[in-house]
């Protein structure tokens, strides 16, 4: 148990650097996909979903390095999408025994009553990136949104 707590404290200590890297990486990713103005993804991620959906639908992943690069950036986008859509934020989950304990998550949503609702954007990105083309980012986002709404009403 002590090792897990130390890991959480370490992740919390690294959070600022993680988040400060997320912002420029997400903008650069959107820009590389040719979506302009790329910096607007930081305030309007929901409007960027159809563009990313189209740009990534048929993308072939050539090697593990490309897979990790894409997985990270899709995770950043998914996290920002839900943070913006539901008034949430990024943080390190420190709820012992929870599914995402010790991970960078998005949660604390102002649009939901249940304060413990959260998601791991990188788990979702992994599911998306590892699916064969054609991939459907908007479909994944809609499914996750429905899961959040259901969990909030349960």
C-alpha positions in Angstrom: 0.0 0.0 0.0 2.9 2.4 0.8 4.3 1.9 -2.7 1.0 2.9 -4.3 0.8 6.0 -2.1 4.3 6.9 -3.0 3.5 6.5 -6.7 0.5 8.8 -6.3 2.6 11.4 -4.6 5.2 11.1 -7.3 2.5 11.5 -10.0 1.1 14.6 -8.2 4.6 16.0 -8.1 4.9 15.5 -11.9 1.5 16.7 -12.7 2.4 20.3 -13.5 5.0 19.2 -16.0 2.6 16.7 -17.5 -0.1 19.3 -17.9 2.3 21.9 -19.3 3.4 19.4 -21.9 -0.1 18.4 -22.8 -1.1 21.9 -24.0 1.5 22.5 -26.7 1.5 18.8 -27.7 -2.2 18.9 -28.3 -2.0 22.2 -30.4 0.9 20.8 -32.4 -1.0 17.6 -33.0 -4.0 19.4 -34.3 -1.8 21.6 -36.5 0.0 18.6 -38.0 -3.3 17.2 -39.0 -3.9 20.5 -40.9 -6.8 21.7 -38.7 -6.7 25.4 -38.3 -6.6 27.4 -36.1 -5.1 24.7 -34.0 -4.8 26.6 -30.8 -8.6 26.9 -30.6 -8.7 23.2 -29.6 -7.8 24.4 -26.1 -11.1 26.2 -25.8 -13.4 24.4 -28.4 -12.3 20.7 -28.4 -15.9 19.6 -29.0 -16.0 21.5 -32.4 -12.7 19.8 -33.3 -14.0 16.2 -32.9 -15.4 15.8 -36.4 -12.2 17.1 -37.9 -10.0 14.7 -35.9 -12.5 11.9 -36.7 -12.0 12.5 -40.4 -8.2 13.0 -40.2 -7.6 9.8 -38.2 -10.2 7.5 -39.5 -8.0 5.7 -42.0 -4.6 6.4 -40.4 -2.2 3.4 -40.5 0.2 3.0 -37.6 3.6 1.8 -38.9 5.4 1.0 -35.6 5.3 1.1 -31.9 6.8 4.6 -31.7 4.1 6.0 -33.9 1.5 4.2 -31.9 2.7 5.7 -28.6 2.9 9.2 -30.2 -0.7 8.9 -31.5 -2.0 7.3 -28.3 -0.7 10.1 -26.2 -2.1 12.9 -28.4 -5.5 11.2 -28.8 -5.5 10.8 -25.0 -4.8 14.6 -24.6 -7.7 15.3 -27.0 -10.1 13.0 -25.3 -9.3 14.4 -21.9 -9.8 18.0 -23.1 -13.0 17.1 -24.9 -14.6 15.8 -21.7 -13.1 18.4 -19.5 -14.6 21.1 -21.7 -17.9 19.4 -22.4 -18.7 18.7 -18.7 -16.8 21.4 -16.9 -14.1 19.0 -15.6 -10.4 19.1 -15.1 -7.3 17.0 -15.2 -5.8 15.6 -12.0 -4.1 12.6 -10.4 -6.7 10.2 -9.0 -6.0 9.6 -5.3 -9.1 7.7 -4.5 -7.7 4.4 -3.1 -9.4 1.3 -4.4 -10.8 3.1 -7.4 -10.4 1.8 -10.9 -8.0 4.6 -12.0 -6.1 5.0 -8.7 -2.7 6.8 -9.4 -3.5 7.7 -13.0 -3.9 11.1 -14.7 -7.7 11.4 -15.2 -10.4 13.9 -16.1 -13.2 14.3 -13.7 -14.7 16.6 -11.1 -17.3 17.4 -13.6 -19.6 20.4 -12.8 -22.3 19.1 -15.1 -22.7 15.9 -13.1 -24.0 15.4 -9.5 -21.7 12.5 -8.7 -18.4 14.0 -7.7 -16.5 10.7 -8.2 -17.2 10.4 -11.9 -13.9 10.3 -13.9 -12.3 8.8 -16.9 -8.9 7.8 -18.0 -8.4 9.5 -21.4 -5.4 7.3 -22.2 -7.3 4.1 -21.6 -9.9 5.4 -24.1 -7.2 6.5 -26.5 -5.7 3.0 -26.3 -9.0 1.5 -27.2 -9.3 3.9 -30.2 -5.7 3.7 -31.5 -5.7 -0.1 -31.3 -8.9 -0.5 -33.3 -8.4 -1.2 -37.0 -9.2 1.4 -39.6 -11.7 2.8 -40.2 -11.7 4.2 -36.6 -14.6 6.3 -35.3 -13.5 8.9 -32.8 -16.9 10.6 -32.6 -18.6 7.3 -32.0 -16.2 6.5 -29.1 -16.8 10.0 -27.6 -20.6 9.5 -27.8 -20.4 6.1 -26.2 -18.3 7.4 -23.3 -20.5 10.4 -22.9 -23.5 8.0 -22.6 -21.7 5.9 -20.1 -20.9 9.0 -18.0 -24.5 10.1 -18.1 -25.7 6.7 -17.1 -23.3 6.4 -14.2 -24.4 9.8 -13.0 -28.0 8.7 -12.9 -27.4 5.3 -11.3 
